[in-house]
Amino acid sequence: MSIEKMTTKAKEFKEKGQSNREISHEMHLSQATVEWLLAKQASENFDEAPPPDVKVGWRTIGVSGFRIQAIAEIMTDVILEEQDNLGFELDMVAGVTNNGIPLATIVSDLLGIDFGMIRPSREGTQINYASNYAGLKGKNIVLIDDVVSSGLTAEEVIEFVRKKEGVPVLTVVLINKKADDKIDNVPLRALIRARPVRT
């Protein structure tokens, strides 16, 4: 997607009342990039260089249950490898809405453990937990999401799980845009690491 198309898309989301954070989640861009796109849209003479970022789109996977299943199987293999390496017990998988849910549902089934769903905060809302699913208290939990950009959502989710007396033992994502292997002292594993190269 070109810069012009991303700028137009960011403006459309903004006009619908979404916050910059919500737009960054929707577009899989950092919040700094969204702010840059919106500033570019608002000025004819804008010449500031964009912040380093990687645009992520995984629609090719997301449109197919078969492909989602295949990615979930790979994530399950990574979880089992980390369990062997780190020696943690595992009680449940919690998907981070929206994009972590289909992956986490399948991983939960493959591992034969409980499933939960966490909704990160959005503009005007607080982080919460879907009570129709397994509770967090006293459980060792793997968190699953699609992309880590800044890591702020992952940090929020980890803090929330701890407040609910759960133990986050691992975070697994499809794509990690950060250099970190941990978030808030919780190991982070990604199927793909994508980072901008700076000169």
C-alpha positions as CSV (number, residue, x, y, z in Angstrom):
1,M,0.0,0.0,0.0
2,S,1.4,3.4,-1.0
3,I,2.0,6.3,1.5
4,E,-0.8,8.1,-0.3
5,K,-3.3,5.2,0.2
6,M,-2.2,4.8,3.8
7,T,-2.7,8.5,4.4
8,T,-6.2,8.4,2.9
9,K,-7.1,5.3,5.0
10,A,-5.8,6.9,8.2
11,K,-7.9,10.0,7.5
12,E,-11.0,7.9,6.8
13,F,-10.6,6.2,10.2
14,K,-10.0,9.5,11.9
15,E,-13.2,10.9,10.4
16,K,-15.1,7.9,11.7
17,G,-14.0,9.0,15.2
18,Q,-11.2,6.5,15.8
19,S,-8.3,7.5,18.0
20,N,-4.7,7.4,16.7
21,R,-4.1,4.3,18.8
22,E,-7.2,2.6,17.3
23,I,-6.0,3.5,13.8
24,S,-2.6,2.1,14.5
25,H,-4.2,-1.2,15.6
26,E,-6.4,-1.3,12.6
27,M,-3.6,-0.5,10.1
28,H,-0.8,-2.5,11.9
29,L,1.3,0.6,12.1
30,S,3.0,2.3,15.0
31,Q,1.1,5.2,16.5
32,A,4.0,7.5,15.5
33,T,3.5,6.5,11.9
34,V,-0.3,7.2,12.1
35,E,0.4,10.6,13.6
36,W,2.8,11.3,10.7
37,L,0.3,10.2,8.1
38,L,-2.4,12.4,9.6
39,A,-0.1,15.4,9.8
40,K,0.9,14.8,6.1
41,Q,-2.8,14.7,5.2
42,A,-3.4,18.0,7.0
43,S,-0.6,20.0,5.3
44,E,0.1,20.7,1.7
45,N,3.8,21.6,2.4
46,F,4.5,18.7,4.7
47,D,8.1,17.4,4.1
48,E,9.0,15.7,7.4
49,A,10.5,12.2,6.9
50,P,8.3,9.3,8.1
51,P,9.3,7.5,11.3
52,P,10.8,4.1,10.8
53,D,8.1,1.5,10.6
54,V,6.9,-1.6,8.8
55,K,3.4,-1.9,7.4
56,V,2.0,-5.3,8.1
57,G,-0.8,-6.9,6.2
58,W,-1.7,-10.6,6.7
59,R,-5.0,-10.7,4.8
60,T,-3.7,-13.6,2.7
61,I,-3.7,-15.7,5.8
62,G,-6.8,-14.1,7.5
63,V,-9.2,-14.9,4.6
64,S,-8.7,-18.7,4.9
65,G,-9.6,-21.0,7.9
66,F,-7.1,-23.5,6.5
67,R,-4.3,-20.9,6.6
68,I,-5.2,-19.7,10.0
69,Q,-5.1,-23.3,11.2
70,A,-1.6,-23.8,9.7
71,I,-0.3,-20.6,11.4
72,A,-1.9,-21.7,14.7
73,E,-0.1,-25.1,14.4
74,I,3.2,-23.4,14.0
75,M,2.4,-21.2,17.0
76,T,1.6,-24.3,19.0
77,D,4.9,-25.8,18.0
78,V,6.7,-22.7,19.2
79,I,4.8,-22.7,22.5
80,L,5.8,-26.4,23.1
81,E,9.4,-25.6,22.3
82,E,9.4,-22.7,24.8
83,Q,7.7,-24.8,27.4
84,D,10.6,-27.4,27.0
85,N,13.2,-24.6,27.1
86,L,11.8,-22.6,30.0
87,G,10.0,-25.3,32.0
88,F,6.7,-23.6,32.6
89,E,3.4,-25.3,33.2
90,L,0.6,-24.2,30.9
91,D,-3.1,-23.9,31.8
92,M,-4.6,-21.6,29.2
93,V,-4.3,-19.6,26.0
94,A,-5.7,-16.0,26.0
95,G,-6.3,-14.3,22.6
96,V,-6.0,-10.6,22.4
97,T,-8.9,-9.1,20.3
98,N,-9.5,-9.0,17.5
99,N,-6.8,-10.7,15.5
100,G,-5.4,-12.9,18.2
101,I,-8.7,-14.6,18.8
102,P,-8.9,-17.0,15.8
103,L,-5.3,-18.1,16.3
104,A,-5.7,-18.5,20.1
105,T,-8.9,-20.5,19.7
106,I,-7.1,-23.1,17.5
107,V,-4.0,-23.2,19.7
108,S,-6.2,-23.8,22.7
109,D,-7.8,-26.8,20.9
110,L,-4.5,-28.2,19.8
111,L,-3.0,-28.0,23.3
112,G,-6.2,-29.2,25.0
113,I,-6.2,-26.3,27.5
114,D,-8.6,-23.5,28.4
115,F,-9.3,-20.5,26.2
116,G,-9.8,-16.9,27.1
117,M,-10.2,-13.5,25.4
118,I,-8.8,-10.2,26.5
119,R,-10.0,-6.9,25.0
120,P,-7.3,-4.1,25.2
121,S,-8.4,-0.6,26.0
122,R,-9.6,1.7,23.2
123,E,-10.5,5.4,23.3
124,G,-13.0,5.8,26.1
125,T,-12.8,2.1,27.2
126,Q,-10.8,0.1,29.7
127,I,-9.1,-3.2,29.2
128,N,-11.4,-6.1,30.0
129,Y,-11.9,-9.8,29.9
130,A,-14.7,-11.7,28.2
131,S,-16.4,-13.5,31.1
132,N,-18.0,-16.2,28.9
133,Y,-14.5,-17.9,28.7
134,A,-12.1,-19.4,31.2
135,G,-11.0,-17.3,34.1
136,L,-7.4,-16.0,34.5
137,K,-6.9,-16.4,38.3
138,G,-4.2,-18.9,39.3
139,K,-3.4,-20.0,35.7
140,N,-0.2,-20.0,33.7
141,I,-1.2,-18.2,30.5
142,V,0.2,-17.9,26.9
143,L,-1.0,-14.6,25.3
144,I,-1.6,-14.7,21.5
145,D,-1.9,-11.7,19.2
146,D,-1.1,-10.9,15.6
147,V,1.4,-8.1,15.7
148,V,3.6,-6.3,18.3
149,S,4.4,-2.8,17.1
150,S,5.3,-0.5,20.1
151,G,4.6,-3.2,22.7
152,L,2.1,-1.0,24.6
153,T,-0.9,-3.3,24.0
154,A,1.2,-6.3,25.1
155,E,2.3,-4.5,28.2
156,E,-1.2,-3.5,29.1
157,V,-2.5,-7.1,28.6
158,I,0.4,-8.5,30.8
159,E,-0.3,-6.0,33.5
160,F,-4.0,-6.9,33.4
161,V,-3.4,-10.6,33.6
162,R,-1.2,-10.1,36.7
163,K,-3.8,-7.9,38.3
164,K,-6.4,-10.7,37.8
165,E,-3.9,-13.1,39.5
166,G,-3.0,-14.9,36.4
167,V,0.6,-15.7,35.4
168,P,1.7,-14.7,31.9
169,V,4.4,-17.1,30.9
170,L,4.8,-16.4,27.2
171,T,3.6,-14.0,24.5
172,V,3.4,-15.4,20.9
173,V,2.7,-13.3,17.9
174,L,2.7,-13.6,14.2
175,I,5.0,-10.6,13.6
176,N,7.2,-8.7,16.1
177,K,8.2,-5.2,14.9
178,K,10.5,-4.6,18.0
179,A,14.0,-5.8,18.8
180,D,12.9,-7.1,22.2
181,D,12.7,-10.8,23.1
182,K,10.7,-9.9,26.3
183,I,7.9,-7.6,27.2
184,D,7.6,-6.7,30.9
185,N,9.8,-9.7,31.7
186,V,7.5,-12.1,29.8
187,P,9.3,-14.0,26.9
188,L,8.1,-12.9,23.5
189,R,8.3,-15.2,20.5
190,A,7.2,-14.3,16.9
191,L,7.0,-16.3,13.8
192,I,8.4,-13.3,11.9
193,R,10.5,-10.4,13.2
194,A,10.3,-7.3,11.0
195,R,12.4,-4.2,11.8
196,P,13.4,-1.2,9.8
197,V,17.1,-1.0,9.0
198,R,18.6,2.4,9.8
199,T,21.8,3.8,8.3
